[in-house]
Amino acid sequence: MVGRIFSSIIFAAALGSRSREAEALRRDARRGLAQRVCQGAFVMAEDRARFDSTARHLVTLRALLAGLSPGTIVSHASAVALRRGA
């Protein structure tokens, strides 16, 4: 399940921040078809609706960590969630 959770994250930068696909993704977010996880990262609303609170936490963590330096660490509940979900 974890692989499916992480593969559901769509990064606007991977589409080309100003590409038609990225614009369509932002439009889908405005319409409620996609949900913004953090700046530049989205999950389709129907995928997110199937996630429990731990899966939503993991998606948020992975999306946030993708934009930070490789040496970034997390602690407490986030570290436990990543460890169990990795």
N, C-alpha and C positions, 0 to 999 in steps of 0.2 A: 504493500500500500504506500510506503514512503516514497518509492520511485515515482509512483503515479501522482502523489501529492506535489513533489518537487517539479515534475515535468509539466504540471498545470500552470506554473508561473510563466508569464509572458513578459519579457523585458522589451520596452519600447526601443532601447538602444540597439538591441539585436535586430530589430526590424528596420533600423535607420530612423533616428529620432524624428526626422521631418518627412519620412516616407508616407505614401498613401496608406500603407498598412498600419503605421503607428497612428496616423490621424483617425483611421477607422476604429482602432482600438480605443482611443480617447473618446470618440463619438459614442461607441458602445458603452463606455463607462458613464457618460452623461445620460444615456438612455436606461441605465440600470442593467444592461446585459453583461457588463464586466464590472469588476470592483477593483479599485486601486488599493494595492497592498501598502505601497510606499511610493515615493517619487520614482516614476519610470517603470514600476512593476505592477502587473495586473493579473487577476485570475478571473476566469469567466464565472458569472454569478451562479450558473447551474452547477459548476464544479464545487464552488465554495459552499453551496447549500448542503452538499453531502459530507462536508468535513465536520468532525467534532472539534471541540475547543482546542485539543492538543494539536490536531492537524492544522488548524488555523494559526496557532502559535508557531508551529514549525515553518509554515509558508512565510509568515511575516519575518521570522528570523533569517531564513535563507535569502529572502529578497533584500533585507537590510544588509546582511553580511556580504552580499554580492557587490555592493557599492563601497565597501570599506577595504582597508588594506588587508593583505593575506594573514598578517599576524594578529588580527583582532580576535579577542577571546570574549566569551560570554560566561556569566556565572549564575549560580543558584538555579531557579526553575528552568531557565532557558538552557543552561548547560545540561541539565538532566533530560530535558525534552530532546535535545539534539543527540545526546548519547543513546537514548532509547530508540530514537527514530533513525539513527544513522545506518 
